[in-house]
Every structure is written in structure tokens, then in C-alpha cells.
């Protein structure tokens, strides 16, 4: 097997493909130009999108040229959802998101050298395309019967689907044809939920251009609870640090379940098969050490954010759990910790609250009596200092950066909140 395809296969990137032997032969014959698309239906890409970026990085390292498409036009429409019609975002908002995502995806690939990447926007070739030309040149190649047979369309027929979303597949197929014409792109990649759209583009190029091109889809990566890494699922892990802080990002992967961590290591790191096998062995033999999770969290945070942000996230975790000085943490890091724990601010009047009230408000205990009991038993901490007085109240010096407190019950039950007037 071709070396690039061999690596993609053992790492778990291949769910569906056209003829893998033909694709391997194309890789062996020389440089292949390929593309993957990102629709700006949110202001940031997320961990599901990062799967495609990691795929692109492997293929670029193998000498092939990536085209990263940001969907300025398809983002105005949105791929059909299984459940309901999408809300159409205003054009100016989508335009803003295009630029944000263009900047994000550009961080991960190399724009120099013989396999230099290129970022493209499909609005460039759709904005001036007339309806008549679109229907004559693109629409005539699509069978309505086949479009109706797509799973997502069948799921929506009873509740209803607009022509706008119904026709999305034509726009994505147009993208493949235009990149084939303009740049010689002969491979499209995407998640397996995009397989119907991707193969429709392959068929359009065959019908309209007489060309033979390739397609490859990755499995949908899921979290331990079975939900996918996507914008519509709860607990989305965004790559924008203002939407998912580096601390929360690092913590998410530190907490990866043993059943998923090896899969994540293969996809999101460039660790070798031997290294991953050793980490898998350590997970089996000493799961409490979480060796695989630590490597995963560190590597992926270095990639998405930076080594400096990873070190800050690790320092924050050490401080939160009592091993370092909380007062040394930057305000942005403390704020991210509070946001990650999701505890509403504690509203107070002229007098600062009691430690008992803070323990309850921070959700580390269920009641005031439980808070007093934790203090009496020596298991309650305020900013890592043991609390010994059940009547203790906060004083201004207890407020980190004049606003935040961190409380802990025992070694592992941590809470943090903002104290506001």
C-alpha cells in the first residue's frame, strides 16, 4: 500500500473511499492536489473539523498539496440537518466568520515549499453565477430521484425541507468541479456524514468534465457518550480560545476515557505506532496514572494553542487542586477556570459572604450543614488554605484579582465562582 494511505489507514482516518488502489496509484505517480471544506456556520471551527486538518497535514507531509476551502457561499445556506431547517445567518455575519475561520485553518498547514497550501473561498465562483447558468450547467447533471433517496433528505421529507437546503449538494459538487478546473484538484476529503455530497461531486466531474477523481471520508469522531464533535452537540470543543479556553481544552483531553484515548492519540497526534502501543499498555496496566491522556492533552494543546498555553493550563490545574499558588495565576486563567466550572456568580451586598455560603454556592457541598461538617472535619479549603472556623467570612484579600474564589472539599471536589455586588 502507498505509504500515505498506509498511515491514514492505521490511524483510523478511512471510513469510506472510492477506489483505494486507484488513489494509492495516484499518490505514487506524483503530487495530488486535494481539498476539504469548512462552512462558516459558527464563528469557529471545532474538534470535528480538526480531524480533517490532521488528515490534510499527513497528506501534505507526504508531498501532496492541500486546498482548504472556506465556504463563503455554502455557509450562507448550510448543509441539511437530520432534524430541522437551519436558520440562515446574515451575510455580514457569515463574511466575518469566513475571515475568522480562514485565519484558524491557516495556522495548521504549510504555505511554502513544493506542496504549499492554498485557502480558497467558494463565494469567489458562485457570487457572479446566474441562476440560469447554474441550472443549465450544474442542475442538469443531477437526478431528483437520486437526491430524494439520500438519507438526510428522506428523514426530512415528512417534516419538510426547503429547496434551499435540498439544493445544497449541487453547490458542494460545484466546488469540486471548480477546484478540478482551476487547480487540478482530484481528491476531496470530509467526514462520513458528507459522503453523499462528496460522491455527488465525483459524479458531476465525470459527467460534466469527463474526469476521474477520488473521494475519501473519515469516521465521525465521537466522545465517550457517543455524541460527535460537532457544533450542534452539547459540550462543543471549539478551537477558538475565547470560546473554549486553553485550560478547558487541556482538561477535556486529560479527562478522556480510557476507551477513547488511543483512538484520539492516533487521530490528533503524530506519535508513532510504537509510542501509542506503549501508551495503550500503560493505560491497561496503570490506568490511574493517565499517561496516555497526559500525552494527548499536551500534544493537542501545543498544536491548537501553543506550548506556553499548555504550560499555563497545567499550572492552573496544579494550583486549582492545591499543588501551586493560586495567586500567581493570571486573571484570564482564573476566569477560564470559573467559566469551565459553570457556576453562576454569587451576588452579595455590602458584606462579603461566609465561607459556608461560598462552599454551597460553588456546589462543592449540598447544604450549609454539609459545609460546616466539611470544615469541622478539616476537609474544606479556601484558595488552597484550610478553613478551620465554621463562622469564617471572606475578606477582600481572599478575592483573587478582586473578584474570584476557589474552594475545595477534600482533594478532588473543586468549585470556583465570581463574587459580585
Residue pairs with C-beta under 8 A, 6 or more apart in sequence:
1 9
1 24
2 23
2 24
2 25
2 27
2 28
3 62
4 27
4 58
4 59
4 62
4 64
5 14
5 20
5 23
5 24
5 27
7 58
7 62
8 14
8 55
8 58
8 59
8 216
10 266
10 273
11 58
11 266
11 267
12 219
12 263
12 266
12 267
13 51
13 54
13 55
13 58
13 216
13 218
13 219
13 267
14 20
14 216
14 218
15 192
15 195
15 217
15 218
15 219
15 220
16 192
16 195
16 215
16 216
16 217
17 23
17 214
17 215
17 216
17 217
18 199
18 202
18 214
18 215
18 216
19 214
22 212
22 214
23 187
23 214
23 216
26 32
26 186
26 187
26 214
27 62
27 64
31 63
31 64
31 65
31 114
31 115
32 59
32 64
32 65
32 186
32 187
32 214
33 64
33 65
33 67
33 179
33 183
33 184
33 185
33 186
33 187
34 56
34 59
34 64
34 65
34 66
34 67
34 185
34 186
34 187
34 188
34 189
35 66
35 67
35 68
35 69
35 120
35 175
35 176
35 179
35 185
35 187
35 188
35 189
36 52
36 53
36 55
36 56
36 66
36 67
36 68
36 69
36 188
36 189
36 190
37 69
37 70
37 71
37 74
37 122
37 172
37 175
37 188
37 190
38 45
38 49
38 52
38 68
38 69
38 70
38 71
38 101
38 105
39 71
39 74
39 75
39 78
39 79
40 70
40 71
40 72
40 75
40 94
40 97
40 98
40 100
40 101
41 75
41 78
41 86
41 89
41 97
41 231
42 97
42 231
43 96
43 97
43 100
43 101
43 240
43 243
44 100
44 101
44 104
44 238
44 239
44 240
44 243
45 101
45 104
45 105
45 238
45 239
46 229
46 230
46 231
46 236
46 237
46 238
46 239
47 221
47 229
47 236
47 237
47 239
48 191
48 220
48 221
48 228
48 229
48 230
48 231
49 239
50 229
50 239
50 268
50 304
51 191
51 218
51 221
51 229
51 267
52 189
52 190
52 191
52 218
53 105
53 108
53 109
54 267
54 268
55 189
55 218
56 66
56 68
56 108
56 109
56 117
56 189
57 108
57 109
59 66
60 66
60 109
60 110
60 115
60 117
63 114
63 115
64 115
65 115
65 116
65 117
65 118
66 109
66 115
66 117
66 118
67 117
67 118
67 119
67 120
67 179
67 183
67 185
68 105
68 106
68 109
68 117
68 118
68 119
68 120
69 119
69 120
69 121
69 122
69 175
69 179
70 98
70 101
70 102
70 105
70 119
70 120
70 121
70 122
71 98
71 121
71 122
71 123
71 175
72 94
72 95
72 98
72 121
72 122
72 123
72 124
73 122
73 123
73 126
73 127
73 171
74 122
74 168
74 171
74 172
74 175
75 89
75 94
75 97
75 98
76 88
76 89
76 91
76 94
77 86
77 88
77 164
77 165
77 167
77 168
77 171
78 86
78 88
78 165
78 168
79 165
79 168
79 172
79 194
79 197
80 86
80 152
80 153
80 156
80 161
80 165
80 166
80 168
81 152
81 232
82 152
82 155
82 156
83 155
84 159
85 160
85 161
85 162
85 165
86 165
88 164
89 97
98 121
98 123
100 240
102 119
102 121
104 239
104 240
105 119
106 117
106 119
108 303
109 117
110 116
110 117
111 117
111 118
118 183
120 179
122 171
122 174
122 175
122 178
125 174
125 178
126 171
126 174
134 170
134 174
137 208
138 170
138 173
138 174
138 177
138 204
138 208
139 170
141 203
141 204
141 207
141 208
142 169
142 170
142 173
142 200
142 204
147 153
147 166
147 169
148 154
148 157
150 169
150 196
151 196
152 196
153 161
153 166
156 165
168 197
169 196
169 197
169 200
170 200
172 194
172 197
172 198
172 200
172 201
173 197
173 200
173 201
173 203
173 204
174 204
175 201
176 185
176 188
176 198
176 201
176 202
176 204
176 205
176 213
177 201
177 204
177 205
177 208
177 209
179 185
180 186
180 205
180 209
180 211
180 213
181 209
185 213
186 211
186 213
186 214
187 213
187 214
187 215
187 216
188 198
188 201
188 202
188 213
188 214
188 215
188 216
189 198
189 215
189 216
189 217
189 218
190 197
190 198
190 217
190 218
191 217
191 218
191 219
191 220
192 217
192 218
192 219
192 220
193 220
194 217
195 215
195 217
198 215
198 217
199 215
201 213
201 215
202 213
202 214
202 215
205 211
205 212
205 213
206 212
206 213
220 228
221 228
221 229
221 263
221 264
221 267
222 228
222 229
222 260
223 229
223 235
223 260
224 256
224 257
224 259
224 260
227 233
227 234
227 235
229 236
229 237
230 236
236 244
237 244
237 249
237 252
238 244
239 304
241 249
241 305
241 309
244 252
245 333
245 336
245 339
245 340
246 301
246 305
246 309
246 310
246 312
246 313
246 336
247 312
247 313
247 316
247 317
247 333
247 336
247 337
247 340
248 336
248 339
248 340
249 300
249 301
249 304
249 305
249 313
250 297
250 298
250 301
250 310
250 313
250 314
250 317
251 297
251 313
251 317
251 340
252 297
253 264
253 293
253 296
253 297
253 300
253 301
254 290
254 293
254 294
254 297
254 317
255 293
256 264
256 293
256 296
256 297
258 283
258 287
258 292
261 279
261 283
261 292
261 293
261 296
262 276
262 279
262 280
262 283
262 292
264 296
264 300
265 271
265 276
265 279
265 292
265 295
265 296
266 276
268 296
268 299
268 300
268 303
269 276
269 295
269 296
269 299
269 300
270 299
271 279
271 295
271 299
279 291
279 292
279 295
280 292
282 289
282 291
282 292
283 290
283 291
283 292
297 310
298 310
298 314
301 309
301 310
301 313
302 310
312 330
312 333
313 333
315 324
315 328
315 329
315 333
316 329
316 333
316 334
316 336
316 337
318 324
319 325
319 326
319 328
319 329
319 384
320 326
320 337
320 406
320 414
320 416
321 408
321 411
321 412
321 414
322 381
322 384
322 408
322 411
325 384
326 334
326 383
326 384
326 400
326 406
327 383
327 400
329 400
331 400
331 401
334 400
334 401
334 404
334 406
334 416
335 404
337 406
337 416
338 404
338 416
338 417
338 418
341 362
341 414
341 415
341 416
341 417
343 361
343 362
343 363
343 415
343 416
343 417
344 417
345 417
345 418
345 419
345 420
346 353
346 357
346 358
346 361
346 417
346 418
346 419
346 420
347 420
347 421
348 419
348 420
348 421
349 421
351 393
352 393
352 394
352 395
352 396
352 398
352 419
353 361
353 393
353 394
353 419
354 391
354 392
354 393
354 394
355 371
355 375
355 380
355 382
355 387
355 389
355 392
355 393
355 394
355 407
356 368
356 371
356 372
356 375
356 390
357 368
358 382
358 394
358 405
358 407
358 417
358 419
359 365
359 371
359 374
359 380
359 407
359 409
359 415
360 366
360 367
360 368
360 371
361 417
362 405
362 407
362 415
362 416
362 417
363 415
364 407
364 408
364 409
364 413
364 414
364 415
365 371
365 374
365 409
371 380
372 390
374 380
374 409
374 410
375 387
375 388
375 389
375 390
375 392
376 390
378 386
378 388
379 409
379 410
380 386
380 387
380 407
380 408
380 409
381 387
381 407
381 408
381 409
382 392
382 394
382 398
382 405
382 406
382 407
383 398
383 400
383 405
383 406
383 407
384 406
384 408
394 405
394 419
396 402
398 405
399 405
399 419
400 406
403 418
403 419
403 420
404 416
404 417
404 418
404 419
405 416
405 417
405 419
406 414
406 415
406 416
407 414
407 415
407 416
408 414
408 415
